[in-house]
């Protein structure tokens, strides 16, 4: 064996990739190999192209040859736009020097975990979860502590605050809050989040917040952002968000991190040594996204479209025996319990998703992509970020497959 392979760190070898991307590649391979149309409920990105005014702003930046390095923390114009948005939306009092623009929200999460998690530290994560939080925690020598969420068909998924409290030890360093939630589509009630924040303050814990889906909320008054709920956010909160979902800008790789100025200064050095600066052209597009009325009008229309798609998916899934489905209130996912289907077919969830793709041309993600507990083994995630006709076609294929 060559030394280049022998010397690879165990922490790199042990990393798990994001299965959504693996299934995206497999779907293409199956479609080509079998010559069939695959309906994919897998990848978590809006299917609408980036809004025209945002694309035009990037073209203008290109024509002006705005193609060099920028400040590591992002251009002042964009940081001001981000602060203005957060202050308008959440009355948060954010200043531009409390913002770092990153290469996507995932990089913001990387900066937060890399900066705070030490070997042996524990990070409490509601389960199921977006995989970046536990994987990065493990990569930096920490230990993810999974706290299963509660589920019932009436209320959907909720935080188990008592279980969170019981999971706190002397080694606990941080709690992660992703709201609205991926993969369940839950929107945590403001009182739930406030109690979690009080718990963190009482135990002097860091809270890492990911609100990338903050505009994908389908019930009135269901969501309040952490920056609005906690006036003392500078004391213990690292806040992350981005442009990928709200403005359909997944490929532009543009996110941001907000924290107190005392935290931002050292994090800028880590950012400089990681990615130098965010893409210059994408930053100009980001300014247009936040500042333009056209962007927000298009975004609201997209979210209303997703609301209708959610309703269609919910009604179609309800027709399938053995599936327990709850109408999600945020993001663009449903996370139904399919234990009845698995028991009838004699499969585990990963066998089921493989069989569904290979034999019926439908991609759903196994819950084990988001959890290793029962919250993964009995569930699947479906994205409704695709056309209504495709939603109906894909779920009809599932219905025929499992009732045949």
C-alpha positions as YAML, in Angstrom:
chain: A
units: angstrom
residues:
- id: 1
  name: UNK
  ca: [0.00, 0.00, 0.00]
- id: 2
  name: UNK
  ca: [1.36, 3.42, -0.90]
- id: 3
  name: UNK
  ca: [2.12, 5.82, 2.01]
- id: 4
  name: UNK
  ca: [-0.36, 8.39, 0.67]
- id: 5
  name: UNK
  ca: [-3.14, 5.97, 1.58]
- id: 6
  name: UNK
  ca: [-1.52, 4.64, 4.75]
- id: 7
  name: UNK
  ca: [-1.17, 8.14, 6.20]
- id: 8
  name: UNK
  ca: [-4.77, 9.20, 5.68]
- id: 9
  name: UNK
  ca: [-6.26, 10.26, 9.02]
- id: 10
  name: UNK
  ca: [-8.84, 7.94, 10.56]
- id: 11
  name: UNK
  ca: [-11.16, 10.92, 11.09]
- id: 12
  name: UNK
  ca: [-11.25, 11.43, 7.30]
- id: 13
  name: UNK
  ca: [-11.73, 7.73, 6.56]
- id: 14
  name: UNK
  ca: [-14.66, 7.56, 8.96]
- id: 15
  name: UNK
  ca: [-16.57, 10.53, 7.54]
- id: 16
  name: UNK
  ca: [-19.94, 9.70, 6.04]
- id: 17
  name: UNK
  ca: [-20.94, 11.55, 2.89]
- id: 18
  name: UNK
  ca: [-24.34, 13.11, 2.33]
- id: 19
  name: UNK
  ca: [-26.57, 10.36, 0.93]
- id: 20
  name: UNK
  ca: [-28.74, 12.83, -0.98]
- id: 21
  name: UNK
  ca: [-25.85, 13.38, -3.37]
- id: 22
  name: UNK
  ca: [-25.09, 9.66, -3.59]
- id: 23
  name: UNK
  ca: [-28.70, 8.93, -4.54]
- id: 24
  name: UNK
  ca: [-28.63, 11.76, -7.09]
- id: 25
  name: UNK
  ca: [-25.74, 10.03, -8.86]
- id: 26
  name: UNK
  ca: [-27.42, 6.62, -8.59]
- id: 27
  name: UNK
  ca: [-30.66, 7.98, -10.03]
- id: 28
  name: UNK
  ca: [-28.82, 9.21, -13.12]
- id: 29
  name: UNK
  ca: [-27.05, 5.86, -13.47]
- id: 30
  name: UNK
  ca: [-30.30, 3.88, -13.20]
- id: 31
  name: UNK
  ca: [-32.06, 6.16, -15.68]
- id: 32
  name: UNK
  ca: [-29.26, 5.71, -18.23]
- id: 33
  name: UNK
  ca: [-28.75, 1.99, -17.65]
- id: 34
  name: UNK
  ca: [-32.43, 1.05, -17.78]
- id: 35
  name: UNK
  ca: [-33.62, 3.78, -20.12]
- id: 36
  name: UNK
  ca: [-36.39, 4.88, -17.76]
- id: 37
  name: UNK
  ca: [-37.56, 8.16, -16.26]
- id: 38
  name: UNK
  ca: [-36.64, 8.34, -12.60]
- id: 39
  name: UNK
  ca: [-38.78, 10.46, -10.27]
- id: 40
  name: UNK
  ca: [-36.51, 11.81, -7.54]
- id: 41
  name: UNK
  ca: [-37.76, 12.95, -4.15]
- id: 42
  name: UNK
  ca: [-34.17, 12.97, -2.97]
- id: 43
  name: UNK
  ca: [-32.10, 16.12, -3.32]
- id: 44
  name: UNK
  ca: [-32.99, 19.12, -1.18]
- id: 45
  name: UNK
  ca: [-32.96, 22.02, -3.58]
- id: 46
  name: UNK
  ca: [-35.65, 24.17, -5.23]
- id: 47
  name: UNK
  ca: [-36.33, 23.09, -8.81]
- id: 48
  name: UNK
  ca: [-36.88, 26.67, -9.99]
- id: 49
  name: UNK
  ca: [-33.91, 28.43, -11.62]
- id: 50
  name: UNK
  ca: [-32.29, 31.33, -9.80]
- id: 51
  name: UNK
  ca: [-34.44, 34.42, -10.26]
- id: 52
  name: UNK
  ca: [-33.64, 36.48, -13.35]
- id: 53
  name: UNK
  ca: [-32.79, 39.74, -11.60]
- id: 54
  name: UNK
  ca: [-30.20, 37.91, -9.46]
- id: 55
  name: UNK
  ca: [-28.62, 36.31, -12.52]
- id: 56
  name: UNK
  ca: [-28.51, 39.70, -14.24]
- id: 57
  name: UNK
  ca: [-26.72, 41.22, -11.25]
- id: 58
  name: UNK
  ca: [-24.06, 38.53, -11.55]
- id: 59
  name: UNK
  ca: [-23.73, 39.24, -15.26]
- id: 60
  name: UNK
  ca: [-23.24, 42.91, -14.49]
- id: 61
  name: UNK
  ca: [-20.51, 42.02, -12.00]
- id: 62
  name: UNK
  ca: [-18.83, 39.87, -14.66]
- id: 63
  name: UNK
  ca: [-19.02, 42.65, -17.24]
- id: 64
  name: UNK
  ca: [-17.45, 45.00, -14.69]
- id: 65
  name: UNK
  ca: [-14.71, 42.37, -14.20]
- id: 66
  name: UNK
  ca: [-15.51, 42.07, -10.51]
- id: 67
  name: UNK
  ca: [-13.65, 38.77, -10.47]
- id: 68
  name: UNK
  ca: [-10.84, 39.12, -7.95]
- id: 69
  name: UNK
  ca: [-10.43, 38.32, -4.28]
- id: 70
  name: UNK
  ca: [-12.61, 40.20, -1.82]
- id: 71
  name: UNK
  ca: [-12.35, 40.70, 1.92]
- id: 72
  name: UNK
  ca: [-12.37, 37.34, 3.73]
- id: 73
  name: UNK
  ca: [-15.51, 38.31, 5.62]
- id: 74
  name: UNK
  ca: [-17.28, 39.37, 2.44]
- id: 75
  name: UNK
  ca: [-17.81, 42.73, 0.80]
- id: 76
  name: UNK
  ca: [-19.20, 45.45, 3.04]
- id: 77
  name: UNK
  ca: [-22.21, 45.95, 0.78]
- id: 78
  name: UNK
  ca: [-23.36, 42.35, 1.25]
- id: 79
  name: UNK
  ca: [-22.72, 42.28, 5.00]
- id: 80
  name: UNK
  ca: [-24.80, 45.44, 5.34]
- id: 81
  name: UNK
  ca: [-27.59, 43.84, 3.31]
- id: 82
  name: UNK
  ca: [-27.51, 40.72, 5.51]
- id: 83
  name: UNK
  ca: [-27.60, 42.79, 8.71]
- id: 84
  name: UNK
  ca: [-30.47, 44.89, 7.35]
- id: 85
  name: UNK
  ca: [-32.45, 41.75, 6.46]
- id: 86
  name: UNK
  ca: [-31.96, 40.16, 9.89]
- id: 87
  name: UNK
  ca: [-32.81, 43.42, 11.65]
- id: 88
  name: UNK
  ca: [-35.95, 43.97, 9.57]
- id: 89
  name: UNK
  ca: [-37.09, 40.38, 9.98]
- id: 90
  name: UNK
  ca: [-35.99, 39.66, 13.56]
- id: 91
  name: UNK
  ca: [-35.29, 43.08, 15.18]
- id: 92
  name: UNK
  ca: [-31.90, 41.63, 16.09]
- id: 93
  name: UNK
  ca: [-29.59, 44.68, 16.09]
- id: 94
  name: UNK
  ca: [-26.97, 42.87, 13.98]
- id: 95
  name: UNK
  ca: [-24.05, 45.01, 12.78]
- id: 96
  name: UNK
  ca: [-22.13, 44.37, 9.54]
- id: 97
  name: UNK
  ca: [-18.96, 43.61, 11.51]
- id: 98
  name: UNK
  ca: [-20.83, 40.76, 13.21]
- id: 99
  name: UNK
  ca: [-21.26, 38.93, 9.89]
- id: 100
  name: UNK
  ca: [-18.95, 36.60, 7.94]
- id: 101
  name: UNK
  ca: [-20.04, 35.65, 4.42]
- id: 102
  name: UNK
  ca: [-19.19, 32.02, 3.69]
- id: 103
  name: UNK
  ca: [-19.09, 29.59, 0.78]
- id: 104
  name: UNK
  ca: [-22.52, 28.21, 1.57]
- id: 105
  name: UNK
  ca: [-24.23, 27.66, 4.92]
- id: 106
  name: UNK
  ca: [-22.42, 24.36, 5.34]
- id: 107
  name: UNK
  ca: [-19.12, 26.27, 5.52]
- id: 108
  name: UNK
  ca: [-20.63, 28.51, 8.21]
- id: 109
  name: UNK
  ca: [-21.50, 25.37, 10.18]
- id: 110
  name: UNK
  ca: [-17.95, 24.10, 9.61]
- id: 111
  name: UNK
  ca: [-16.48, 27.33, 11.03]
- id: 112
  name: UNK
  ca: [-18.71, 27.13, 14.09]
- id: 113
  name: UNK
  ca: [-17.95, 23.51, 14.95]
- id: 114
  name: UNK
  ca: [-14.26, 23.75, 14.06]
- id: 115
  name: UNK
  ca: [-13.88, 26.77, 16.34]
- id: 116
  name: UNK
  ca: [-15.59, 25.37, 19.42]
- id: 117
  name: UNK
  ca: [-15.61, 21.56, 19.51]
- id: 118
  name: UNK
  ca: [-12.58, 20.01, 21.19]
- id: 119
  name: UNK
  ca: [-11.65, 16.31, 21.48]
- id: 120
  name: UNK
  ca: [-13.97, 14.74, 24.04]
- id: 121
  name: UNK
  ca: [-16.61, 17.47, 23.87]
- id: 122
  name: UNK
  ca: [-20.24, 16.45, 23.50]
- id: 123
  name: UNK
  ca: [-22.68, 18.17, 21.15]
- id: 124
  name: UNK
  ca: [-26.42, 17.61, 21.66]
- id: 125
  name: UNK
  ca: [-28.28, 17.14, 18.37]
- id: 126
  name: UNK
  ca: [-32.03, 16.51, 17.96]
- id: 127
  name: UNK
  ca: [-32.55, 13.23, 16.09]
- id: 128
  name: UNK
  ca: [-33.09, 12.81, 13.14]
- id: 129
  name: UNK
  ca: [-30.68, 15.43, 11.85]
- id: 130
  name: UNK
  ca: [-28.96, 16.96, 8.87]
- id: 131
  name: UNK
  ca: [-25.75, 14.87, 8.72]
- id: 132
  name: UNK
  ca: [-23.22, 17.73, 8.64]
- id: 133
  name: UNK
  ca: [-23.64, 18.49, 12.35]
- id: 134
  name: UNK
  ca: [-22.70, 15.06, 13.74]
- id: 135
  name: UNK
  ca: [-20.13, 14.29, 11.04]
- id: 136
  name: UNK
  ca: [-18.17, 17.50, 11.64]
- id: 137
  name: UNK
  ca: [-18.47, 17.02, 15.39]
- id: 138
  name: UNK
  ca: [-16.85, 13.59, 15.07]
- id: 139
  name: UNK
  ca: [-14.22, 14.91, 12.65]
- id: 140
  name: UNK
  ca: [-12.99, 17.40, 15.27]
- id: 141
  name: UNK
  ca: [-12.89, 14.77, 18.00]
- id: 142
  name: UNK
  ca: [-16.24, 15.47, 19.60]
- id: 143
  name: UNK
  ca: [-19.12, 13.13, 20.31]
- id: 144
  name: UNK
  ca: [-22.62, 13.75, 18.94]
- id: 145
  name: UNK
  ca: [-25.32, 13.06, 21.51]
- id: 146
  name: UNK
  ca: [-28.53, 12.23, 19.67]
- id: 147
  name: UNK
  ca: [-31.79, 13.15, 21.39]
- id: 148
  name: UNK
  ca: [-34.74, 11.57, 19.54]
- id: 149
  name: UNK
  ca: [-37.60, 13.89, 18.71]
- id: 150
  name: UNK
  ca: [-41.18, 12.97, 19.51]
- id: 151
  name: UNK
  ca: [-43.59, 12.07, 16.73]
- id: 152
  name: UNK
  ca: [-47.32, 11.66, 16.48]
- id: 153
  name: UNK
  ca: [-49.63, 12.12, 13.54]
- id: 154
  name: UNK
  ca: [-51.49, 15.04, 15.12]
- id: 155
  name: UNK
  ca: [-48.62, 17.27, 16.21]
- id: 156
  name: UNK
  ca: [-45.87, 15.88, 14.03]
- id: 157
  name: UNK
  ca: [-42.28, 16.17, 15.26]
- id: 158
  name: UNK
  ca: [-41.47, 18.10, 18.44]
- id: 159
  name: UNK
  ca: [-38.41, 18.59, 20.61]
- id: 160
  name: UNK
  ca: [-38.13, 16.40, 23.69]
- id: 161
  name: UNK
  ca: [-36.90, 19.08, 26.08]
- id: 162
  name: UNK
  ca: [-36.80, 16.78, 29.07]
- id: 163
  name: UNK
  ca: [-34.56, 14.35, 27.18]
- id: 164
  name: UNK
  ca: [-32.30, 17.24, 26.13]
- id: 165
  name: UNK
  ca: [-31.96, 18.33, 29.76]
- id: 166
  name: UNK
  ca: [-31.15, 14.78, 30.83]
- id: 167
  name: UNK
  ca: [-28.47, 14.52, 28.13]
- id: 168
  name: UNK
  ca: [-26.41, 17.45, 29.43]
- id: 169
  name: UNK
  ca: [-23.18, 16.41, 31.15]
- id: 170
  name: UNK
  ca: [-19.97, 18.10, 32.24]
- id: 171
  name: UNK
  ca: [-18.60, 17.38, 28.76]
- id: 172
  name: UNK
  ca: [-21.45, 19.06, 26.88]
- id: 173
  name: UNK
  ca: [-20.13, 21.94, 24.76]
- id: 174
  name: UNK
  ca: [-23.03, 22.88, 22.49]
- id: 175
  name: UNK
  ca: [-26.61, 22.27, 21.34]
- id: 176
  name: UNK
  ca: [-27.59, 22.40, 17.66]
- id: 177
  name: UNK
  ca: [-30.92, 23.90, 16.55]
- id: 178
  name: UNK
  ca: [-32.03, 23.54, 12.93]
- id: 179
  name: UNK
  ca: [-35.38, 25.30, 12.50]
- id: 180
  name: UNK
  ca: [-37.39, 24.82, 10.27]
- id: 181
  name: UNK
  ca: [-36.08, 21.31, 10.45]
- id: 182
  name: UNK
  ca: [-34.42, 19.04, 7.92]
- id: 183
  name: UNK
  ca: [-35.40, 16.20, 7.43]
- id: 184
  name: UNK
  ca: [-38.76, 16.25, 9.24]
- id: 185
  name: UNK
  ca: [-40.25, 19.51, 7.96]
- id: 186
  name: UNK
  ca: [-41.10, 20.49, 11.54]
- id: 187
  name: UNK
  ca: [-41.24, 24.10, 12.70]
- id: 188
  name: UNK
  ca: [-40.47, 24.22, 16.41]
- id: 189
  name: UNK
  ca: [-42.83, 26.34, 18.47]
- id: 190
  name: UNK
  ca: [-41.36, 29.58, 19.84]
- id: 191
  name: UNK
  ca: [-41.94, 28.42, 23.43]
- id: 192
  name: UNK
  ca: [-40.03, 25.18, 22.71]
- id: 193
  name: UNK
  ca: [-37.06, 27.11, 21.32]
- id: 194
  name: UNK
  ca: [-37.12, 29.64, 24.17]
- id: 195
  name: UNK
  ca: [-37.00, 26.83, 26.76]
- id: 196
  name: UNK
  ca: [-34.08, 25.25, 24.91]
- id: 197
  name: UNK
  ca: [-32.23, 28.57, 24.91]
- id: 198
  name: UNK
  ca: [-32.87, 29.06, 28.64]
- id: 199
  name: UNK
  ca: [-31.53, 25.56, 29.25]
- id: 200
  name: UNK
  ca: [-28.37, 26.40, 27.31]
- id: 201
  name: UNK
  ca: [-27.86, 29.62, 29.27]
- id: 202
  name: UNK
  ca: [-28.37, 27.86, 32.59]
- id: 203
  name: UNK
  ca: [-25.66, 25.33, 31.70]
- id: 204
  name: UNK
  ca: [-23.38, 27.88, 29.94]
- id: 205
  name: UNK
  ca: [-23.58, 26.07, 26.61]
- id: 206
  name: UNK
  ca: [-23.02, 27.30, 23.07]
- id: 207
  name: UNK
  ca: [-26.02, 27.12, 20.71]
- id: 208
  name: UNK
  ca: [-25.30, 26.61, 17.00]
- id: 209
  name: UNK
  ca: [-28.32, 27.73, 14.98]
- id: 210
  name: UNK
  ca: [-29.13, 26.86, 11.37]
- id: 211
  name: UNK
  ca: [-32.15, 28.72, 9.95]
- id: 212
  name: UNK
  ca: [-31.51, 28.15, 6.24]
- id: 213
  name: UNK
  ca: [-35.25, 27.37, 5.73]
- id: 214
  name: UNK
  ca: [-36.52, 30.39, 7.67]
- id: 215
  name: UNK
  ca: [-38.76, 31.58, 4.81]
- id: 216
  name: UNK
  ca: [-40.26, 28.15, 4.08]
- id: 217
  name: UNK
  ca: [-43.00, 28.27, 6.70]
- id: 218
  name: UNK
  ca: [-46.54, 27.24, 5.78]
- id: 219
  name: UNK
  ca: [-48.56, 28.02, 8.91]
- id: 220
  name: UNK
  ca: [-49.13, 31.55, 10.24]
- id: 221
  name: UNK
  ca: [-47.19, 32.50, 13.39]
- id: 222
  name: UNK
  ca: [-45.56, 29.07, 13.50]
- id: 223
  name: UNK
  ca: [-41.97, 30.33, 13.40]
- id: 224
  name: UNK
  ca: [-39.88, 32.88, 15.27]
- id: 225
  name: UNK
  ca: [-36.17, 33.14, 14.67]
- id: 226
  name: UNK
  ca: [-33.65, 32.68, 17.46]
- id: 227
  name: UNK
  ca: [-32.32, 36.22, 16.99]
- id: 228
  name: UNK
  ca: [-35.81, 37.54, 17.72]
- id: 229
  name: UNK
  ca: [-36.43, 35.25, 20.68]
- id: 230
  name: UNK
  ca: [-33.11, 35.98, 22.37]
- id: 231
  name: UNK
  ca: [-31.99, 39.63, 22.75]
- id: 232
  name: UNK
  ca: [-28.80, 38.35, 24.41]
- id: 233
  name: UNK
  ca: [-27.83, 36.25, 21.38]
- id: 234
  name: UNK
  ca: [-24.28, 37.63, 21.36]
- id: 235
  name: UNK
  ca: [-23.54, 35.86, 24.66]
- id: 236
  name: UNK
  ca: [-23.82, 32.28, 23.46]
- id: 237
  name: UNK
  ca: [-25.29, 31.90, 19.95]
- id: 238
  name: UNK
  ca: [-23.59, 31.23, 16.61]
- id: 239
  name: UNK
  ca: [-26.18, 31.87, 13.90]
- id: 240
  name: UNK
  ca: [-25.98, 30.52, 10.34]
- id: 241
  name: UNK
  ca: [-28.14, 31.05, 7.28]
- id: 242
  name: UNK
  ca: [-27.76, 31.42, 3.52]
- id: 243
  name: UNK
  ca: [-29.14, 32.07, 0.06]
- id: 244
  name: UNK
  ca: [-29.51, 28.55, -1.36]
- id: 245
  name: UNK
  ca: [-33.13, 27.89, -0.47]
- id: 246
  name: UNK
  ca: [-34.89, 31.27, -0.24]
- id: 247
  name: UNK
  ca: [-33.51, 32.50, -3.57]
- id: 248
  name: UNK
  ca: [-32.96, 29.15, -5.29]
- id: 249
  name: UNK
  ca: [-29.19, 29.74, -5.34]
- id: 250
  name: UNK
  ca: [-27.83, 26.32, -4.34]
- id: 251
  name: UNK
  ca: [-24.97, 26.35, -6.85]
- id: 252
  name: UNK
  ca: [-23.81, 29.87, -6.02]
- id: 253
  name: UNK
  ca: [-22.38, 28.68, -2.68]
- id: 254
  name: UNK
  ca: [-23.26, 31.68, -0.54]
- id: 255
  name: UNK
  ca: [-24.05, 31.60, 3.18]
- id: 256
  name: UNK
  ca: [-23.26, 33.56, 6.30]
- id: 257
  name: UNK
  ca: [-22.45, 33.31, 9.99]
- id: 258
  name: UNK
  ca: [-23.46, 35.84, 12.64]
- id: 259
  name: UNK
  ca: [-21.87, 36.16, 16.08]
- id: 260
  name: UNK
  ca: [-20.49, 38.77, 18.45]
- id: 261
  name: UNK
  ca: [-17.62, 40.85, 17.09]
- id: 262
  name: UNK
  ca: [-15.23, 39.23, 19.59]
- id: 263
  name: UNK
  ca: [-16.00, 35.86, 18.02]
- id: 264
  name: UNK
  ca: [-16.04, 37.08, 14.42]
- id: 265
  name: UNK
  ca: [-12.44, 38.36, 14.55]
- id: 266
  name: UNK
  ca: [-10.76, 34.96, 15.20]
- id: 267
  name: UNK
  ca: [-13.25, 33.21, 12.93]
- id: 268
  name: UNK
  ca: [-12.16, 35.49, 10.08]
- id: 269
  name: UNK
  ca: [-8.65, 34.06, 10.43]
- id: 270
  name: UNK
  ca: [-9.96, 30.51, 10.24]
- id: 271
  name: UNK
  ca: [-12.02, 31.49, 7.18]
- id: 272
  name: UNK
  ca: [-8.97, 33.08, 5.53]
- id: 273
  name: UNK
  ca: [-7.01, 29.86, 6.00]
- id: 274
  name: UNK
  ca: [-9.91, 27.72, 4.73]
- id: 275
  name: UNK
  ca: [-11.38, 29.38, 1.63]
- id: 276
  name: UNK
  ca: [-9.75, 32.87, 1.40]
- id: 277
  name: UNK
  ca: [-13.04, 34.62, 0.58]
- id: 278
  name: UNK
  ca: [-16.50, 33.94, -0.84]
- id: 279
  name: UNK
  ca: [-16.95, 34.06, -4.64]
- id: 280
  name: UNK
  ca: [-16.92, 37.69, -5.73]
- id: 281
  name: UNK
  ca: [-19.64, 37.39, -8.38]
- id: 282
  name: UNK
  ca: [-21.95, 35.44, -6.06]
- id: 283
  name: UNK
  ca: [-21.63, 38.20, -3.48]
- id: 284
  name: UNK
  ca: [-22.93, 40.81, -5.90]
- id: 285
  name: UNK
  ca: [-25.79, 38.45, -6.73]
- id: 286
  name: UNK
  ca: [-26.46, 38.13, -3.00]
- id: 287
  name: UNK
  ca: [-26.78, 41.89, -2.59]
- id: 288
  name: UNK
  ca: [-29.38, 41.94, -5.37]
- id: 289
  name: UNK
  ca: [-31.22, 39.00, -3.80]
- id: 290
  name: UNK
  ca: [-31.62, 40.74, -0.46]
- id: 291
  name: UNK
  ca: [-32.13, 44.32, -1.68]
- id: 292
  name: UNK
  ca: [-34.50, 43.80, -4.60]
- id: 293
  name: UNK
  ca: [-38.28, 43.71, -4.29]
- id: 294
  name: UNK
  ca: [-38.31, 41.46, -7.38]
- id: 295
  name: UNK
  ca: [-36.33, 38.79, -5.53]
- id: 296
  name: UNK
  ca: [-38.68, 38.72, -2.57]
- id: 297
  name: UNK
  ca: [-41.74, 38.69, -4.81]
- id: 298
  name: UNK
  ca: [-40.34, 35.69, -6.71]
- id: 299
  name: UNK
  ca: [-39.35, 33.97, -3.47]
- id: 300
  name: UNK
  ca: [-42.83, 34.36, -1.96]
- id: 301
  name: UNK
  ca: [-44.40, 32.98, -5.15]
- id: 302
  name: UNK
  ca: [-42.05, 29.98, -5.00]
- id: 303
  name: UNK
  ca: [-42.90, 29.29, -1.36]
- id: 304
  name: UNK
  ca: [-46.63, 29.47, -2.12]
- id: 305
  name: UNK
  ca: [-46.06, 26.99, -4.95]
- id: 306
  name: UNK
  ca: [-44.27, 24.69, -2.48]
- id: 307
  name: UNK
  ca: [-47.21, 24.98, -0.09]
- id: 308
  name: UNK
  ca: [-49.51, 23.57, -2.79]
- id: 309
  name: UNK
  ca: [-47.00, 20.83, -3.58]
- id: 310
  name: UNK
  ca: [-46.83, 19.91, 0.10]
- id: 311
  name: UNK
  ca: [-50.60, 19.53, 0.18]
- id: 312
  name: UNK
  ca: [-50.56, 17.32, -2.91]
- id: 313
  name: UNK
  ca: [-47.82, 15.08, -1.50]
- id: 314
  name: UNK
  ca: [-49.63, 14.75, 1.83]
- id: 315
  name: UNK
  ca: [-52.92, 13.73, 0.23]
- id: 316
  name: UNK
  ca: [-51.23, 11.22, -2.08]
- id: 317
  name: UNK
  ca: [-49.14, 9.61, 0.68]
- id: 318
  name: UNK
  ca: [-52.22, 9.20, 2.86]
- id: 319
  name: UNK
  ca: [-53.63, 6.79, 0.27]
- id: 320
  name: UNK
  ca: [-50.88, 4.23, 0.83]
- id: 321
  name: UNK
  ca: [-51.54, 1.57, 3.50]
- id: 322
  name: UNK
  ca: [-48.74, 1.21, 6.04]
- id: 323
  name: UNK
  ca: [-47.54, 4.83, 5.80]
- id: 324
  name: UNK
  ca: [-48.05, 7.26, 8.69]
- id: 325
  name: UNK
  ca: [-47.71, 10.77, 7.31]
- id: 326
  name: UNK
  ca: [-47.92, 14.19, 8.94]
- id: 327
  name: UNK
  ca: [-48.27, 17.40, 6.94]
- id: 328
  name: UNK
  ca: [-44.99, 19.22, 7.46]
- id: 329
  name: UNK
  ca: [-45.14, 22.88, 8.43]
- id: 330
  name: UNK
  ca: [-41.75, 24.05, 7.13]
- id: 331
  name: UNK
  ca: [-38.80, 23.43, 4.81]
- id: 332
  name: UNK
  ca: [-39.78, 21.29, 1.80]
- id: 333
  name: UNK
  ca: [-39.68, 17.76, 3.15]
- id: 334
  name: UNK
  ca: [-41.96, 15.10, 4.51]
- id: 335
  name: UNK
  ca: [-40.65, 12.38, 6.78]
- id: 336
  name: UNK
  ca: [-43.31, 9.66, 6.94]
- id: 337
  name: UNK
  ca: [-43.09, 6.57, 9.11]
- id: 338
  name: UNK
  ca: [-43.23, 3.48, 6.90]
- id: 339
  name: UNK
  ca: [-42.91, 0.69, 9.46]
- id: 340
  name: UNK
  ca: [-46.13, -0.94, 8.20]
- id: 341
  name: UNK
  ca: [-44.78, -1.09, 4.65]
- id: 342
  name: UNK
  ca: [-41.40, -2.45, 5.74]
- id: 343
  name: UNK
  ca: [-43.03, -5.16, 7.87]
- id: 344
  name: UNK
  ca: [-45.28, -6.21, 5.00]
- id: 345
  name: UNK
  ca: [-42.43, -6.38, 2.49]
- id: 346
  name: UNK
  ca: [-39.93, -7.94, 4.92]
- id: 347
  name: UNK
  ca: [-37.31, -5.26, 4.18]
- id: 348
  name: UNK
  ca: [-35.28, -2.77, 6.17]
- id: 349
  name: UNK
  ca: [-35.45, 0.86, 5.10]
- id: 350
  name: UNK
  ca: [-32.28, 0.81, 3.00]
- id: 351
  name: UNK
  ca: [-33.35, -2.34, 1.18]
- id: 352
  name: UNK
  ca: [-36.68, -0.66, 0.52]
- id: 353
  name: UNK
  ca: [-35.18, 2.53, -0.95]
- id: 354
  name: UNK
  ca: [-32.77, 0.51, -3.12]
- id: 355
  name: UNK
  ca: [-35.63, -1.71, -4.36]
- id: 356
  name: UNK
  ca: [-37.80, 1.31, -5.07]
- id: 357
  name: UNK
  ca: [-35.10, 2.96, -7.19]
- id: 358
  name: UNK
  ca: [-33.95, -0.15, -9.07]
- id: 359
  name: UNK
  ca: [-37.36, -1.66, -9.75]
- id: 360
  name: UNK
  ca: [-39.72, 1.28, -9.84]
- id: 361
  name: UNK
  ca: [-37.59, 4.31, -10.73]
- id: 362
  name: UNK
  ca: [-38.35, 6.38, -7.61]
- id: 363
  name: UNK
  ca: [-35.81, 7.99, -5.29]
- id: 364
  name: UNK
  ca: [-36.64, 8.49, -1.62]
- id: 365
  name: UNK
  ca: [-33.96, 8.81, 1.03]
- id: 366
  name: UNK
  ca: [-33.76, 6.26, 3.86]
- id: 367
  name: UNK
  ca: [-34.16, 7.67, 7.34]
- id: 368
  name: UNK
  ca: [-30.79, 6.12, 8.16]
- id: 369
  name: UNK
  ca: [-29.24, 8.94, 6.11]
- id: 370
  name: UNK
  ca: [-30.33, 11.20, 8.97]
- id: 371
  name: UNK
  ca: [-30.36, 8.92, 11.99]
- id: 372
  name: UNK
  ca: [-29.05, 5.60, 13.25]
- id: 373
  name: UNK
  ca: [-31.83, 5.18, 15.83]
- id: 374
  name: UNK
  ca: [-35.47, 4.13, 15.30]
- id: 375
  name: UNK
  ca: [-35.99, 7.69, 13.99]
- id: 376
  name: UNK
  ca: [-34.09, 6.56, 10.91]
- id: 377
  name: UNK
  ca: [-34.90, 2.88, 10.62]
- id: 378
  name: UNK
  ca: [-38.66, 3.38, 10.28]
- id: 379
  name: UNK
  ca: [-38.78, 6.58, 8.19]
- id: 380
  name: UNK
  ca: [-37.99, 7.98, 4.74]
- id: 381
  name: UNK
  ca: [-37.53, 11.56, 3.57]
- id: 382
  name: UNK
  ca: [-39.26, 12.94, 0.50]
- id: 383
  name: UNK
  ca: [-38.63, 16.40, -0.94]
- id: 384
  name: UNK
  ca: [-41.60, 18.13, -2.55]
- id: 385
  name: UNK
  ca: [-39.37, 20.53, -4.48]
- id: 386
  name: UNK
  ca: [-40.60, 19.17, -7.82]
- id: 387
  name: UNK
  ca: [-43.56, 19.57, -10.14]
- id: 388
  name: UNK
  ca: [-47.01, 18.50, -8.88]
- id: 389
  name: UNK
  ca: [-47.49, 16.09, -11.77]
- id: 390
  name: UNK
  ca: [-44.19, 14.38, -10.90]
- id: 391
  name: UNK
  ca: [-45.18, 14.22, -7.24]
- id: 392
  name: UNK
  ca: [-48.39, 12.43, -8.18]
- id: 393
  name: UNK
  ca: [-46.62, 10.11, -10.62]
- id: 394
  name: UNK
  ca: [-43.85, 9.20, -8.17]
- id: 395
  name: UNK
  ca: [-46.17, 8.49, -5.27]
- id: 396
  name: UNK
  ca: [-48.49, 6.48, -7.49]
- id: 397
  name: UNK
  ca: [-45.48, 4.34, -8.43]
- id: 398
  name: UNK
  ca: [-44.77, 3.84, -4.72]
- id: 399
  name: UNK
  ca: [-48.42, 2.95, -4.03]
- id: 400
  name: UNK
  ca: [-48.47, 0.36, -6.81]
- id: 401
  name: UNK
  ca: [-45.13, -1.06, -5.73]
- id: 402
  name: UNK
  ca: [-46.04, -1.60, -2.08]
- id: 403
  name: UNK
  ca: [-49.62, -2.80, -2.64]
- id: 404
  name: UNK
  ca: [-48.91, -5.17, -5.54]
...
